[in-house]
Amino acid sequence: MDLDDRLIELSNRIKKQKTVTLTEEATKTAFVLPFLQALGYDVFNPLEVIPEFTADHGVKRGEKVDYAIKQDDNITIIIECKQVDADLIAKHSGQLFRYFSVTDARFGVLTDGIKYLFFSDLEKDNKMDDRPFFEFNLLEFDEGQVEQLKKFSKSSFDIDSIVATASDLKYNKALFTEFENEFKAPSDDFVKLFTGRVYDGRVTSQIKEKFTELVNRSFNDFVRAKLNDRLKSALDSSSSVPSINPNPSSVVESQDIESIETNSGIETTAEEIESHMIVRAICAEIIDSERIGVYTSILWFNLLTQIKSRQSNACHMGQFFDGMIFQYLKA
């Protein structure tokens, strides 16, 4: 079982057990230790995963951080755990900050067993940054994030490799958040920037108010237009009939919709086929669109992804879209 499969297994466990995992200790046992195991660490070896790690800091002695990971006799990662759904704000984890500066660790992790925030000292040597450079959510992750997480696994761990990409990851995340905020509600600076490019007059409070609405509307129109162009391109370029996977638990040879309907009496509507093509277009950036097929029955039209893992299993689209399977109830 590779890392992808272990993460999916742990994600499914969290969905079932989250509501009954109510304390920090329960979180560590049920979620954090299995996560470290998934990364290849021996959680039963105190020479490798050290629980309640103690490193005296100044006048504060005897303080502990929940776990420290040791490789080649060096502490490489320190981990501070909170209970499920705790507010993961770095400044609320004093031990993690203090221990970072008095150990050899280059990475600090703050977690509630579901979300994992990875910190380093990118801005100032030996002082942990206020913002994480990488975040991983066990209930919402994609292939690219798994690839980044693999760098922290025991077999692939390489400090230089992680640090080389950490800065880009950190600022890419920050920029993405800024774009998202501007999309929801353009800031004064954003409105001023684009107003100055298209309007030559004096920007009064009335003009500013007008252009705030215009910029917001135009920004949304631009995004919708780009999405529509992508969907149209996908629909126009697809001349093949969508493939069918009648058994979602395994990957089998595809059959066309007409063949399935002839043999089973199932009717697949044009709207359902178009829905399939739209999903293919949306998911094209995540996976090869040719791996997205359909599973149809008398009652349901399910859009599934035929993604071959190393175990040759197919996985549902929901592994990319928060557990949701695209289903269309047939009239």
N, C-alpha and C positions, 0 to 999 in steps of 0.2 A: 504494500500500500504506500503510495507516494504522498507528498505533503498535501497536494490538492484534495485527495480523498480523505486524509485525516482531518483536514480543516472542515470539509463538508460534514463529516461524521460528528465533529465537535459542535458545529453550528446547529445541527439537528438536535443534539443533546441539550444545548442551551435553550432552544425554543421550548423544549418539553419541561425543563427544570428551573427555568429562570424565576418563575413566580414563587417557588418554594426555597430558593437560595437567598436567604434573608440576612446573613451576617458576613462579615469579612472572612472569617475562618472557613465558612461554607463555600464562599466564592473561590478561595485559594484551592481548596481540596477538589471541588467539582469542576472548575473551569481553568484556573491558572496553571496548575500542575499538568493537566492533560495538554494544555497549549505548549508548555515547555517540552513535554514528551514528543509532541508532534514535530517539534523542531529538532528532535534527535538527542536531547539531553537526558541523562540518566538522573531522574529526580530522586532516586533512592540512594544515590552516591553523594554523600556530603562533601566529598573532595571535588565534586563537579557542580552540584547545585547546593548552595549553602543556605539553609533556612535561618531566619532571625540573625542575619549577619551583623556583627558588631565591629565598629571601628571608632575608637574614641576621637571626639572632635572638640578641641579646645577645652573649655570648662565643662562642656556637656559630655559626660561619660556614661557609657552603658546604653546609649541609644541604639536602636536596631532598625535596619531596613529589612523588608520581608524576605527577599532572596538576593543572593549574589551568584553569578555564574562565573566559574573559574576555568580557564584554559591555559595550559602550559605554565601553571603556577602563578598566573596573573588574573586578577579580577577584571573581567572584560565588560560585564553588564550588571547593573544593580536594578532591582525591581521593587517598586512600592505598590502595594495592592490596597484597593478600597472595595467596599461592598458593591454589589450590582447596582447600576444606575446612579452611583455617586457622582457628584460634580467633579470632573477631572480638571481642576485648575492647578497648574504647576505650583503656584505660590502657596497652595494649601498643603503641599507635601514638603515640609521643612527637612525631613530626614534625607530625602532624595537629593536635595540641593547641597546639604552639608556634606553628605557622604561622597558626592561626586568629586568634591575638591580635595578629599583626603584619601582617595583610593586611586588605583591605576585605571579605573573604568573610564572608557571613552563614551559609553552609552548608558543613559538612564531611562527606565521604562516606568510609566505611570499607567495603571490599569484598574478597571472594575471587573475584569474577567471577560468582558465582551469587547470593549474598546481598549486598544493599546497605543499609547502615545510614546514615541521614541524621541529622546532628546540627546544632544551632544553639546560640544563647546565650540560651535562654528564662529561665534562672534568674538569671544574672548577666551584665550587658552585657560583651561582648568576651571572654568566657571560655566556651569550649565546654562544653556540658553533659556529664555522665558518661553519661547515657542517651540513646539515639536517640529522636527523636520520630516516626520513620517507618522501617519496614523493608519491603524488597521482595525477594522470592525468585523468581528466574526459573524455578524448577522447581515453584513452588506459589503461584500468584497468582489473584486473582479480579477481577471487573469494577470493584469499588470501589477496589481498590488501584491498578489501572491509571489510574483517574480522578485519583487523588492524584499518581501519577507524572507524569501529563501536565503538571502544574503546573511541573515542572522541565525540560520540553522547551524548546527554543530559541524556538519561536513563541509559547509561552504563559507564559514565565517572568516572574513578577511577585513581587518580594520581599514586598511588603506582603500580598498575597493568601496566600502560603505561610505567613508568620509568623502571620497571623490565625487559621489553622486548626491550626498546629503544636502549640500547647499542648494543645488538645483531643485531637489524635491521640496525643500522648505519654502523657497520663494515661489515655486510654481503653485503650491497649495495656497500661499498668501494671495497671489495674483488672482487665482481662480475665485477665491472668496470675495475679493474686491469686485471682480466682474459680475459675480452673482448679486452682490449688494447693489451695484449700479443698475443692473437689469431690473431689480425689484423696485428701487426708488433712487433715481439719479441724484447724486450729490450736487451741491451748489457749484463746486469746482468743475464737475463733469458738464453740467448745463452751461456754465460760462465758457468752457473750452469750445463747445460746438456752436454755441450762439455766436461767438466772435468770428467763426469761420463762415457763417451764412448771413449774418445781420450786420449792416454797416452803421446803423444808428446808435443813439445813446441807449444804454441798457438801464431803463428805469425799473422800479419794483414791479410795475404792471407788465412790462416786457419780460422781465425775469420769470414772473409767474406763468405767463403765456408759454414761454419757451421750455419751462420745466415740464409742462404737460406735453408739448410737442416733441421734446427729446425722448420722453418716456414712451410715447406712442410710436415714434419713428424707430426707436431701438427695438421694440417688440415687433413691429412690422418687418424690420430687417431680418430678425431671427426667424420669423415665420416664413418669410420669402425664401431664405436659404434652405430651410427644412423642406418646403414644398418643392423646390428645385431638385433636392436630393431624392425625394420620393418619386417625383415625376421621372427623373432619370432612371431610377431603379425599375419603375413600372414599364417604361419604354424599352429598356434594354433587355428585359426578361422575356424571352420567347419560349422558354421551356415550361412545361406544366409542373407545378410543385410536386416534390416526391412525397411518398407516403411511408410512414413507419407504423404499421398496424400493431407492433409490439414495442412499447416504449421502454421496456426493460432490456432490450438488446437491439443491436444494429443489424438490420436485415436488408436484403436486396430491395430497392425501391420499386413500387408499382405506380402507374399513373392513376389519376382520380377516376377516369372513365372505367378502367378495369375494376377498381374497387366497387364503384357504384353498380356496375353490371352484375357482379357476383353477390352483392349484399343488399341491393335495393336502397342503398343510401344515396340521398341527393345532396350534392354540395353546391351551394349557390354562388353566384358571381360575387356577391358581397363578401362571402367567406374567403374566396380565393383572393380578392383584392386586399382583405385584411391581412392575409398571409404575406402578400407582397409588401405591404406597409411595414409589417414587423421585420421582414427581411432587410428592408432599407434602413430601419432604425438601428438594427443590430449589426450592420455591416462593419462598423468600426470596432466591434468587440470580437467577432468571429467571422470566419468565411461564410458568406451568405448561402453557399451551396450546402452547408451543413444544417440549414434550417428547413425542416420538413413539416408535414402535418400528420396528425393522427385523427381519423374521423370515425364516428360511430353513428348510430341512428339518432341519438340524443345530443351528442356533443361534437364540436369541431375543435380539436385541440392543436395548438401550434407548439411543436416541440423542437428542440435542437438535437440534432444527431451529432453529438460531440464525442468522439472516441477518446477515452482516457487510456492510460496505460493498462487499465484493467478491462478495456474494451466494453465499458458500460456507456449507455447514453444518459445524458442528464437533462433535466427539464430547463426550459427557459427561465424558470423561477430562480435558478442559482445565480442569475445575473440581475434579476429584477425583484429582489426582496421576497422570494418565495412565491411569486404570483405565476400561475399558469394561465395563458391566454385561452379562454374558453368562450365559445359562442353557442348559446342554446338554440337549437334548431326549432323553428316554429312548427 
